[in-house]
Amino acid sequence: MPLQKKSAKSSSSPASCCASSDAPWDAARKLRLVRHDYRENEVIDPGVNFFVLTLEAIGASPKYSCEGHPSGFYVFFEASYDLAIKIQNAGFFRVEISSWSHERDWWCIRIGCEPKSERDKRRTLRMAAKAWQKAFWHNNSQPSTPTHDPPH
């Protein structure tokens, strides 16, 4: 689904997820995250919430996403090359050059090894969220802002 941040009702952040006693991915799944898809406002798949919120917090601009059922998880986003490398280095995801757009600096994250079941996918996304929390958040509450160029 194409994503554009809705101005109202979208005050959720990864920091609020990190403050929860739940694992960050599970806490983010409980949020109702609304984005605009060029036709209307829609609730995005809950399994991508943590990653969409974190991408936004570190300066990337998510474009399309899908939780995948059970495979096919992806988030397309716009970001600088340097930021895409930092995302790749956080682990768990392949970062690919996007073939969906002729725009510059569009990337896609996908799970590195496709899970065999919904249970495996959930476990992988929980571990990936913890890795992203460590890579991009200081003290689990404030974003660590990597040096990057803002999306065009």
N, C-alpha and C positions, 0 to 999 in steps of 0.2 A: 504494500500500500504506500502511495506517495505520502511524504510527511512534510508538514509545515507547521511550526509551532503556533498554537492558537493563543491569542493574546490574553484571554481571560481563562479562568478555571484551570490553568496549567502551571500552578506554582510549585509542583512537586520537584524535588531535587534528589540526587543520590545521597546528599547529606542526610535527608530525612530517612532514607532507607538504612543508612549506616547507623543511625541512632537507635534503630529498632533492635529488639533482642533476637529477631529472626535473622537468618542469613540474609545478606543484602539482596540477592536475587529473589528470594521468597518474599521479602518485605516489598520490593518494587512491584512484584506481580499483583499485590493487593491494591495497587493504585489504579485509578481509572485515568489513563493518560490519553488525552484527546489531541489529535493533530488534524490538519486540513489536508484533504487529498485532491484538491483542485475541483471537486464537485461539492463536497459538504464536509462538515466536521465528523470524524469517526474516531471511535476508541480503537487504539492500536492493540495488537496481540500482546497480552500481558508478559509473555516470555521474553520480549525484546525491551521492556520498559527500562530496566537497569542500564542496559547498554546505550539506548537512545538518550537517556538522561545524562549519562556520563559523557558521551560524545558531545552533547550540547555544552556541558560544563567545561570541557577542555578546549572548546573552540571549533569543533567540527560541526557540520550542518547535515544531520540525517535527512535523507531524501525518500527512501523506500525501505520497508522492512516486512519481515514475515517470520513468525515463530517456527513455522514448519511443523508438519504433523505426520510422522515423527522426524523426518529429515527435511532438509531444505531451509534450515534457519539461515537468514541473512539480514544484514543491514547495509544498505548503500548510503554513502555519505560523501560530503565534499570536505576536503581538508588539504593542507599542504603535504608535500612529500615527507618532510621531516616528522610531522605528526603521525602520518600513516605508518612510518617506521617505528615510532614509539608504541603505537597500538599493536603492531606486529610483535614487538619485543615483549609486550605484556603477556604473550602466550595464549594458547588455546584456540586462537583463530588464525585462519589464513587471511591475509589482506591481499586482495586482488585489484588490479586495475579494472575499473568498471567498463563493461562493453555496452551498457544500457544508454549511455549518453555520449554525445560528442563534446560535452563540456570538459574543461580541464579539471584536473585534480579531483575526479570522482573515483571512489574506492568502494570495495565491498568486503565486509567480513563474513566469513563462513566458518563453521566448526571445522577444525583441522582434520579430524577423523570422524566421518559420519557415524552417529550412534545407531546401534542396531534396534533400539527400542525407545519408547517414550521415557522410560525410567532412566536409561543411559543418557539420554539427551538432557533431562533435568539435572542429573548428577554433574554432567559436564558443564552446564551453564552455571550451576552453583559454584563450582570450582573456578570457572572463568571470572565470575563476578568477584570472588575473593581476590583473584590475581589482579583484576583491574582496580579493586579497592586499594590494594597495596601499591600498585604502580601510579595511580592518579589521585589518591586522597591522602592528606596528612592527618594523622590521629583519627582516622575514620570519620572526620566531620567537615574538613575543609578541602576544597579541590586543590590539587597540586597542578598549577598551571604550567605545562611544559612550554618551552619556547617554541612558538610556531607562528606562521603567517595566518591572519584571519582568512576564512573562506572567501572566495570571490563572489 
